[in-house]
Every structure is written in C-alpha cells, then in structure tokens.
C-alpha cells in the first residue's frame, strides 16, 4: 500500500468512526476529532444523561432543561467551532427536537414546568435562527421576561453608582455642602497645617466633589465575546448596555464578536432586540474586536473600554496586546472581564490574562451585582487592580 492509499484509508476510517460513534473501534480519535465526536455524541447518542447535553431517562432525551441549560448553551457554541455552517444548521434543528425545546415553546403546559433564567435565554438565542416562526414569538416572551427581571435587579443601582461617580470625579475648592467635602483629600492637602498641641489639622483649603452638568461626560465601549462559554455574560452585558445607554451623561456603544464584529449600538434602546442580534458560539477574534472598538473612541482620556471575553484568541495575539497597550498609553481606562455572570470565571486563557496584567490591566470575573461599582471605579479612574483586591476574590 503506497502512502497516498494509506492516507485515504486512514481518513475513511476516521470519518466512519465519527459517523458510527463511540461504539465503533475502526479508528482512534485525538485533538479536535475527539471534541467533534463528543459534540455529536451529546446530541445523537441515546444514552440519556451521560451525553452531557439534555436530560432524560435511559430511553432517550426529555425536555427538562432546568439542570443542563449551561451545558446546552456551551454545546451550541462548540458545534459552530468544529463544523461548517451547513452542518451546524442541521444539528441545531435536530437539537430543537431532541432536547424538547420546540415542544416546550409550542405547548403552554410545557412552559409551566420550566423556570426562565439566563441560561435558558442563552440557549434560545443560540437556536434563534432555526426556530419555527410560532416558537420564536414564545422565545421572545421568555427573553423579555428574563430581561425585565434583570433590569429591575440592576438598573437602579447602576444609575445611582454611575451618577455618583461622575459627580465625584470632579474636584472643587469650594464644595457647596459638607457632604461634598472629600475629607481624605482635604487632610492630605493641609498636612502642613497640622497643630500637634491640638492634635488636629487646620483645613485652610477644602477639597470637595463638584457637580457636573448633564451633558456626556464619559464614553463607554462594551465589546462582548459571543463564544459558547460566554452565553450568560452576553445576556447580562446586553442588559447593562441598555441601562448605560439610557443615561444622558454616558455615550455607550456595544459590539459583539466572534470571528466577525457586529455593532449593536443602535438597538440599545431595546435589550431584547440586542440579544436577538447576537449569534452565540463559534470562533473568536479579539484583535479584530479591539481594532473596531478603537475606531469608536475619540476622547481617550474620557473613555472606558470594557472587554468581556475568556481571552482564547483566534486572531493575532501580539497585535491584540499591542492594541491594549496603545489604549492604555492614550489614557483609556481598560477593563477586562473573564465573565459577567453569577457563576464565576469560566475556563480562560491564563497566558493572555497574565500578559494583560503585565500591561496594568487585570483580568477577572465579575458578578452582575458588583458591576455597577466596578464601572463607578473606572469612571473615577481608580486603579482597578487595587479595586479588585478590595472587592473580589482573584
């Protein structure tokens, strides 16, 4: 057998192994082939829970997504990474049926057994393009309910923290009220006037927090990774983006990316439209997303760039780091979140996280409840590494 024939035989055995599944021993898989096999097995094996995507008994899958929704969202992202678009569409359509999602969306009694949450929203958004029209309307209702609940949870605190941060980011020597005096700054300024016999400082110069006008004070650019592991972060980022965009003192832009970049800023008035404009899963090109975001920044010293990503870069790593360094040098406050969710940090590229830390940009996971405080710290241009040490577990 010559080398060409041997290679053809090996490739044929590999393909049969992927078709027949784990019960076949016609070839040994490794690397991406193992990942592809796992993705296929998760949908098409009939071993129930052991597949790792849906739920159900040993006879097949059921419609209970309550415990498996995070895995479903991640799987829906993985298949876009390993298979061509034509195959992905077939697998997504099969997932609608085999995971019981289509039945759930079309039958009201099924909806009563499922508690809508962020994970379910991520799953619905991933399958948006293969849903039948009648199911899509139900999906929108679910997404809107979850979005409204999230807005109630975060909107008031976000607006309050941001307003306070913008007010306090301006210093004045004539504070209007005692409450506006920055006592720490005032004491530091007047240490030369310390009277040891009275154990006190005479504040000859007051330092206070000023009050800014209602015009745009800060520009915020949110760049959100759409890869499969980031489903919850995409949902929360869409909601926060809409809240920030509703504030007249901020100019907010939202871009989402995989290997392409989509600007969703125009949809920020309706977070549901924002979320249905995303396409969860697939590859990642962070460098391209940062390059696009740089074009949105025309006031570097008054701008905050928030990158939400697991940092697995499919683009040019060196250029990505160079762009972040350039942003920092220009005066942009750069924030990198490995996750914006309640679950903590996902798997992430520690090598890239360490490289960003060397540039003075700590990478960390952040819960939605803490995100308003983080943005307030960024608006006041506080060192974020100190803020992270104070507020979060590294």
C-alpha positions as CSV (number, residue, x, y, z in Angstrom):
1,X,0.0,0.0,0.0
2,X,1.5,3.3,-1.0
3,X,1.5,6.5,1.2
4,X,-1.4,8.1,-0.7
5,X,-3.6,5.0,-0.4
6,X,-2.8,4.6,3.2
7,X,-3.7,8.2,3.9
8,X,-7.0,7.7,2.1
9,X,-7.8,4.6,4.1
10,X,-6.9,6.3,7.4
11,X,-9.2,9.3,6.5
12,X,-12.0,6.9,5.6
13,X,-11.7,5.1,8.9
14,X,-11.7,8.4,10.7
15,X,-14.9,9.5,9.0
16,X,-16.6,6.2,9.7
17,X,-15.6,6.5,13.4
18,X,-17.2,9.9,13.6
19,X,-20.4,8.6,11.9
20,X,-20.7,5.4,14.0
21,X,-19.8,6.9,17.3
22,X,-18.1,5.6,20.4
23,X,-19.3,2.0,19.9
24,X,-17.0,1.7,16.9
25,X,-13.3,0.9,17.1
26,X,-12.4,1.5,13.5
27,X,-10.2,4.4,14.3
28,X,-8.6,6.3,17.2
29,X,-9.5,9.9,17.5
30,X,-7.4,12.7,19.0
31,X,-7.4,16.5,19.3
32,X,-10.3,18.3,17.6
33,X,-11.6,15.0,16.4
34,X,-12.4,14.0,20.0
35,X,-14.1,17.3,20.5
36,X,-16.2,16.8,17.4
37,X,-17.1,13.2,18.5
38,X,-18.2,14.5,21.9
39,X,-20.4,17.1,20.3
40,X,-22.0,14.6,18.0
41,X,-22.4,12.1,20.9
42,X,-24.1,14.7,23.1
43,X,-26.9,15.1,20.6
44,X,-27.2,11.8,18.8
45,X,-26.3,9.1,21.4
46,X,-29.3,7.6,23.1
47,X,-27.7,7.1,26.5
48,X,-29.7,9.9,28.2
49,X,-27.9,11.9,30.9
50,X,-24.4,10.5,30.0
51,X,-24.4,12.6,26.8
52,X,-24.0,15.7,28.8
53,X,-26.4,18.0,27.0
54,X,-30.0,17.1,27.6
55,X,-31.8,15.3,30.3
56,X,-34.0,12.2,30.4
57,X,-34.0,8.6,31.1
58,X,-32.1,5.7,29.6
59,X,-34.6,5.5,26.7
60,X,-33.7,8.9,25.3
61,X,-33.8,12.6,26.0
62,X,-36.5,14.5,27.6
63,X,-37.5,18.2,27.7
64,X,-36.2,19.1,31.2
65,X,-33.5,21.8,30.6
66,X,-33.5,23.0,34.2
67,X,-30.3,21.3,35.2
68,X,-28.5,21.2,31.9
69,X,-29.1,24.6,30.3
70,X,-25.5,25.8,30.9
71,X,-24.1,22.7,29.1
72,X,-26.6,23.2,26.3
73,X,-25.5,26.8,25.7
74,X,-21.8,25.7,25.7
75,X,-22.5,22.8,23.3
76,X,-24.4,25.1,20.9
77,X,-21.3,27.3,20.8
78,X,-18.9,24.4,20.4
79,X,-20.6,23.0,17.3
80,X,-20.1,26.2,15.4
81,X,-16.4,25.9,16.1
82,X,-16.0,22.4,14.9
83,X,-18.5,22.1,12.0
84,X,-19.3,24.0,8.8
85,X,-22.4,26.2,8.8
86,X,-24.4,23.8,6.7
87,X,-23.8,21.0,9.3
88,X,-24.4,23.4,12.2
89,X,-27.9,24.3,10.9
90,X,-28.8,20.6,10.8
91,X,-27.5,19.9,14.3
92,X,-29.3,22.9,15.7
93,X,-32.6,21.9,14.1
94,X,-32.1,18.4,15.5
95,X,-31.4,19.9,18.9
96,X,-34.7,21.7,18.8
97,X,-36.4,18.3,18.6
98,X,-34.2,16.1,20.6
99,X,-33.8,18.5,23.6
100,X,-37.5,19.0,23.7
101,X,-37.1,22.8,23.2
102,X,-39.6,23.1,20.3
103,X,-42.2,21.2,22.2
104,X,-41.7,23.4,25.3
105,X,-42.1,26.6,23.2
106,X,-45.2,25.4,21.4
107,X,-47.1,23.9,24.3
108,X,-48.2,26.2,27.2
109,X,-48.3,23.3,29.7
110,X,-44.6,22.5,29.0
111,X,-43.7,26.2,29.6
112,X,-45.2,25.9,33.1
113,X,-42.6,23.3,34.1
114,X,-39.6,25.5,33.2
115,X,-38.3,28.5,35.1
116,X,-37.0,31.1,32.7
117,X,-33.4,32.1,33.6
118,X,-30.3,33.5,32.0
119,X,-29.1,30.0,30.8
120,X,-32.4,29.3,29.1
121,X,-32.2,32.7,27.3
122,X,-28.7,31.8,26.1
123,X,-30.0,28.5,24.7
124,X,-32.9,30.3,23.0
125,X,-30.6,32.9,21.4
126,X,-28.3,30.2,20.1
127,X,-31.2,28.4,18.4
128,X,-32.9,31.6,17.2
129,X,-32.1,31.1,13.5
130,X,-33.6,27.5,13.3
131,X,-36.8,28.1,15.3
132,X,-40.1,28.0,13.6
133,X,-41.9,31.3,13.5
134,X,-44.5,30.3,16.1
135,X,-41.8,29.2,18.5
136,X,-39.8,32.4,18.0
137,X,-42.6,34.5,19.4
138,X,-42.7,32.4,22.6
139,X,-39.0,32.6,22.8
140,X,-39.1,36.4,22.7
141,X,-41.7,36.4,25.5
142,X,-39.3,34.3,27.6
143,X,-36.3,36.5,26.8
144,X,-38.3,39.7,27.6
145,X,-39.4,38.4,30.9
146,X,-35.9,37.5,32.0
147,X,-34.6,40.8,30.7
148,X,-37.2,42.8,32.6
149,X,-36.4,40.9,35.8
150,X,-32.6,41.6,35.3
151,X,-33.3,45.3,34.7
152,X,-35.2,45.5,37.9
153,X,-32.3,43.8,39.7
154,X,-29.5,46.1,38.3
155,X,-30.9,49.3,36.8
156,X,-31.4,51.4,39.9
157,X,-28.1,50.6,41.5
158,X,-26.2,51.1,38.2
159,X,-27.7,54.6,37.6
160,X,-27.1,55.6,41.2
161,X,-23.4,54.4,41.2
162,X,-22.7,55.9,37.8
163,X,-24.2,59.3,38.7
164,X,-22.3,59.4,42.0
165,X,-19.1,58.5,40.3
166,X,-19.5,61.2,37.6
167,X,-20.3,63.8,40.2
168,X,-17.3,62.8,42.4
169,X,-14.9,62.7,39.5
170,X,-14.8,66.5,39.5
171,X,-12.8,68.3,42.3
172,X,-13.6,71.8,43.6
173,X,-12.1,74.1,46.2
174,X,-15.5,75.4,47.0
175,X,-17.7,72.4,47.9
176,X,-21.3,73.5,48.3
177,X,-22.2,71.2,51.1
178,X,-20.4,69.5,53.9
179,X,-21.5,66.2,52.3
180,X,-19.5,67.2,49.2
181,X,-16.2,67.6,51.1
182,X,-13.6,64.9,50.2
183,X,-12.1,64.6,53.7
184,X,-9.2,62.4,52.8
185,X,-8.0,64.7,50.0
186,X,-8.6,67.8,52.2
187,X,-6.4,66.3,55.0
188,X,-3.6,65.4,52.6
189,X,-3.7,68.9,51.2
190,X,-3.5,70.5,54.6
191,X,-0.9,68.3,56.4
192,X,1.4,71.3,56.6
193,X,-1.1,73.0,58.9
194,X,-1.1,70.3,61.5
195,X,-1.1,71.6,65.1
196,X,0.5,69.0,67.3
197,X,-0.6,70.7,70.5
198,X,-4.2,70.4,69.5
199,X,-3.7,67.1,67.6
200,X,-5.6,68.5,64.6
201,X,-5.3,69.8,61.1
202,X,-6.4,73.3,60.2
203,X,-8.1,72.9,56.8
204,X,-7.2,76.2,55.1
205,X,-8.0,74.6,51.7
206,X,-11.1,72.5,51.2
207,X,-11.2,69.8,48.5
208,X,-14.6,68.7,47.5
209,X,-16.6,66.8,44.9
210,X,-18.0,69.1,42.2
211,X,-21.3,68.7,40.4
212,X,-21.1,68.1,36.6
213,X,-23.6,69.2,34.1
214,X,-26.0,66.8,32.3
215,X,-24.0,66.5,29.0
216,X,-22.0,63.5,28.0
217,X,-19.1,63.1,30.5
218,X,-17.8,59.6,29.6
219,X,-17.7,57.3,26.6
220,X,-18.2,53.6,27.3
221,X,-17.5,50.9,24.8
222,X,-18.6,47.3,25.6
223,X,-17.0,44.6,23.5
224,X,-18.6,41.2,24.2
225,X,-17.3,37.7,23.2
226,X,-20.1,35.5,21.7
227,X,-18.2,32.2,22.1
228,X,-20.2,29.3,23.7
229,X,-18.8,29.7,27.2
230,X,-19.9,33.3,27.3
231,X,-23.7,32.9,27.0
232,X,-24.6,34.3,30.4
233,X,-22.2,37.2,30.0
234,X,-23.7,38.1,26.7
235,X,-27.2,38.3,28.3
236,X,-26.0,40.4,31.2
237,X,-23.9,42.7,29.0
238,X,-26.9,43.3,26.8
239,X,-29.0,44.4,29.8
240,X,-26.2,46.6,31.3
241,X,-25.6,48.1,27.9
242,X,-29.2,49.2,27.6
243,X,-29.1,50.7,31.2
244,X,-25.9,52.6,30.5
245,X,-27.3,53.8,27.2
246,X,-30.3,55.3,29.0
247,X,-28.1,57.7,30.9
248,X,-27.5,61.1,29.2
249,X,-24.1,61.5,30.9
250,X,-22.7,58.5,29.1
251,X,-22.2,57.7,25.4
252,X,-22.5,53.9,25.3
253,X,-21.5,51.6,22.4
254,X,-22.0,47.8,22.3
255,X,-20.2,45.5,19.9
256,X,-20.4,41.7,19.9
257,X,-17.9,39.5,18.2
258,X,-16.7,36.0,17.3
259,X,-14.6,35.9,14.1
260,X,-16.6,38.9,12.9
261,X,-17.7,42.1,14.7
262,X,-21.3,43.3,14.9
263,X,-22.2,46.8,16.2
264,X,-25.5,46.7,18.1
265,X,-25.4,50.2,19.5
266,X,-28.5,51.3,17.5
267,X,-30.5,48.5,19.2
268,X,-29.6,49.6,22.8
269,X,-33.0,51.1,23.4
270,X,-34.4,47.6,23.5
271,X,-32.2,45.0,25.1
272,X,-34.4,42.2,23.7
273,X,-33.5,43.3,20.2
274,X,-29.9,43.5,21.3
275,X,-29.9,39.9,22.4
276,X,-31.6,38.6,19.3
277,X,-28.9,40.4,17.3
278,X,-26.3,38.2,18.8
279,X,-25.2,34.8,17.5
280,X,-23.8,32.8,20.3
281,X,-20.9,30.4,19.7
282,X,-18.1,29.9,17.2
283,X,-14.5,31.2,17.0
284,X,-13.0,34.3,18.5
285,X,-11.0,37.2,17.0
286,X,-10.4,39.6,19.9
287,X,-7.9,41.6,18.0
288,X,-10.4,42.4,15.3
289,X,-13.0,43.5,18.0
290,X,-10.5,45.7,19.7
291,X,-9.5,47.3,16.4
292,X,-13.1,48.1,15.7
293,X,-13.6,49.5,19.2
294,X,-10.6,51.8,18.8
295,X,-12.4,53.4,16.0
296,X,-15.3,54.3,18.3
297,X,-13.0,56.1,20.8
298,X,-12.3,59.7,20.0
299,X,-11.9,61.0,23.6
300,X,-9.3,58.6,25.1
301,X,-8.9,60.2,28.5
302,X,-12.7,60.3,28.9
303,X,-13.3,56.7,27.6
304,X,-13.8,53.3,29.3
305,X,-13.3,50.2,27.2
306,X,-14.8,47.0,28.7
307,X,-13.8,43.7,27.1
308,X,-15.8,40.7,28.2
309,X,-14.1,37.5,27.0
310,X,-12.5,34.3,28.1
311,X,-9.4,35.5,26.2
312,X,-9.0,32.5,23.9
313,X,-7.7,34.4,20.9
314,X,-8.1,33.0,17.4
315,X,-6.7,36.2,15.9
316,X,-3.2,37.8,16.1
317,X,-2.3,37.7,19.8
318,X,0.7,40.1,19.5
319,X,-1.5,42.7,17.8
320,X,-4.2,42.3,20.4
321,X,-1.8,43.0,23.2
322,X,-0.3,45.9,21.3
323,X,-3.7,47.5,20.8
324,X,-4.5,47.2,24.6
325,X,-1.1,48.8,25.4
326,X,-1.9,51.6,22.9
327,X,-5.3,52.2,24.5
328,X,-3.7,52.4,28.0
329,X,-1.0,54.8,26.7
330,X,-3.6,57.1,25.2
331,X,-5.5,57.3,28.5
332,X,-8.3,54.9,28.0
333,X,-9.5,53.1,31.2
334,X,-9.4,49.4,30.0
335,X,-11.4,46.8,31.9
336,X,-11.2,43.1,31.0
337,X,-13.8,40.7,32.4
338,X,-13.4,37.0,32.1
339,X,-17.1,36.7,32.8
340,X,-20.1,38.9,33.8
341,X,-22.2,36.3,35.5
342,X,-23.1,34.7,38.8
343,X,-21.1,31.5,38.1
344,X,-17.6,33.0,38.4
345,X,-14.8,32.7,35.9
346,X,-15.1,30.1,33.1
347,X,-12.1,28.4,31.5
348,X,-10.0,31.2,30.2
349,X,-6.6,31.7,28.6
350,X,-4.3,32.3,31.6
351,X,-1.4,33.1,29.4
352,X,-3.2,36.1,27.9
353,X,-4.6,37.1,31.2
354,X,-1.1,37.2,32.6
355,X,0.1,39.3,29.6
356,X,-2.7,41.8,30.2
357,X,-1.8,42.0,33.9
358,X,1.7,43.0,32.9
359,X,0.2,45.9,31.0
360,X,-1.6,47.0,34.1
361,X,-4.9,45.5,33.0
362,X,-6.1,42.9,35.5
363,X,-8.5,40.3,34.1
364,X,-11.1,39.0,36.5
365,X,-14.7,37.7,36.7
366,X,-17.4,40.0,38.0
367,X,-20.9,39.3,39.2
368,X,-23.8,41.5,37.9
369,X,-24.4,42.9,41.4
370,X,-20.8,44.2,41.6
371,X,-20.6,45.5,38.0
372,X,-22.1,48.9,38.8
373,X,-19.4,49.5,41.5
374,X,-16.8,48.5,39.0
375,X,-18.0,51.0,36.5
376,X,-18.1,53.7,39.1
377,X,-14.4,52.9,40.0
378,X,-13.5,53.1,36.3
379,X,-15.3,56.4,35.8
380,X,-13.3,57.8,38.7
381,X,-10.1,56.4,37.1
382,X,-9.2,54.5,40.2
383,X,-6.6,51.8,39.9
384,X,-8.6,48.6,39.1
385,X,-6.0,46.1,40.5
386,X,-6.5,47.7,44.0
387,X,-10.3,47.7,43.5
388,X,-10.2,44.0,42.5
389,X,-8.2,43.2,45.6
390,X,-10.7,45.1,47.8
391,X,-13.9,43.8,46.2
392,X,-13.4,40.4,44.6
393,X,-11.6,37.1,45.0
394,X,-8.8,36.9,42.5
